[in-house]
């Protein structure tokens, strides 16, 4: 649906040009919620604004639904942008217009008749849960409600693609969850392709089907969200994940392990960090290895969660037994699809 090839973006800086995007290649499948995550200044907003050419790249091509936007003249580009809605971080509502009139604005600019505008806007207000607030002004509604207005406005032109640029970063956690649930509902109901820019891995965890990690203007990792969460390859990804899926065991857990081991020889005990994802989360693998290999297992730490609606979990396990039993346990878990990390710094 969206294809970026060789995208380079530079801005003027006090000491010369600043390269914000460095040869970005990115493919977003149709009908997906695709997350792009990175730290502040990594190039996320530059990337999303390249998709609708609000920022025109200095090199590379942008294709949306097979149309190469970088070759279009100004008139044709304005027409093409009707298929690309955008939700902004700071709402960008007009204070002098009501909720209804803010949503109607792009349709007025397009030249639709009043009856057509009403017929299109009223269902959108129902969809985003704002029908009862249609005559209020932005100063009379909450931040979450303002963002709902922004979403409805972005959908008014019936786009195929919805871009979200840090749409939840100014909202509290509860409101963030409700906005993400709304985006997921809108995507399913309308069959949109959504590109979601964020610096919050919690947002990616809740909603994205696929994710790309951007660092210093380059895509350093991308793939299925569950795969990236369970097997992060790049240091930037691991760092961003640490807030929602800690990559290191807490010191208190390591202290408990030392106390449990006492004088047990290192060859007879292993501290394992297990990562379960997808269908593997439902298998009784730990009880299975106890029965098969006769090892003793202490569950020390863990969490069970969902990533993109699929089960995901991590466990810290102290396994004790003969060296052959421990080796067989690790091999069996890995063969069953579990990511097994043997923790050595105890």
GIHUKA-V612837 format. One record per backbone hydrogen bond with DSSP energy under -0.5 kcal/mol. NH is the residue of the N-H (numbers start at 1). CO is the residue of the C=O. If there is no record, write none. Layout:
NH:CO
NH:CO
//
This chain:
2:28
3:63
4:26
5:61
7:24
8:59
9:21
11:18
13:16
16:13
18:11
19:17
20:9
20:18
21:9
22:217
23:7
23:21
24:7
26:4
28:2
29:27
32:29
34:32
34:194
35:33
35:210
36:196
37:212
38:198
42:39
47:43
48:44
49:45
50:46
50:47
51:47
52:48
53:50
54:49
55:49
56:54
58:8
59:8
61:5
63:3
64:67
65:1
67:64
68:66
69:62
69:67
70:62
71:68
72:69
77:73
78:74
79:75
80:76
81:77
82:78
82:79
83:80
84:81
85:161
87:163
91:88
92:90
95:93
97:94
99:136
100:134
102:98
103:99
104:100
105:101
107:104
108:104
109:105
110:106
111:107
111:108
112:107
117:113
118:114
119:115
120:116
121:117
122:118
124:120
125:121
126:122
127:123
128:124
129:126
130:125
131:125
133:130
134:131
136:133
138:97
140:137
141:138
146:142
147:143
148:144
149:145
150:146
151:147
152:148
153:149
154:150
155:151
156:152
156:153
158:155
160:83
161:83
162:193
163:85
164:195
165:87
165:163
166:164
166:197
169:166
171:168
176:172
177:173
178:174
179:175
180:176
181:177
182:178
183:179
184:180
185:181
186:182
187:183
188:184
189:185
190:186
191:187
192:187
193:160
194:32
194:192
195:162
196:34
196:194
197:164
197:195
198:36
201:199
203:200
204:200
205:201
206:202
207:203
208:204
209:33
210:33
211:223
212:35
213:221
214:37
214:212
215:218
217:42
218:215
220:213
220:218
221:213
223:211
225:209
228:224
229:225
230:226
231:227
238:234
239:235
240:236
241:237
242:238
243:240
244:241
245:241
253:250
254:250
255:251
256:252
257:253
258:254
259:255
260:256
261:257
262:258
264:261
268:265
269:266
270:319
271:343
272:270
272:317
273:341
274:272
274:315
275:339
276:274
276:313
278:311
280:277
281:278
282:279
283:280
285:283
288:284
289:285
290:286
291:287
292:288
293:289
294:290
295:289
296:320
298:318
299:297
300:298
300:316
301:316
303:314
305:312
307:310
308:205
310:307
312:305
313:276
314:303
315:274
316:301
317:272
317:315
318:298
319:270
319:317
320:296
321:268
326:322
327:323
328:324
329:325
330:326
331:327
332:328
333:329
334:330
335:331
336:332
337:334
338:333
339:275
340:338
341:273
341:339
342:340
343:271
343:341
344:342
346:344
//
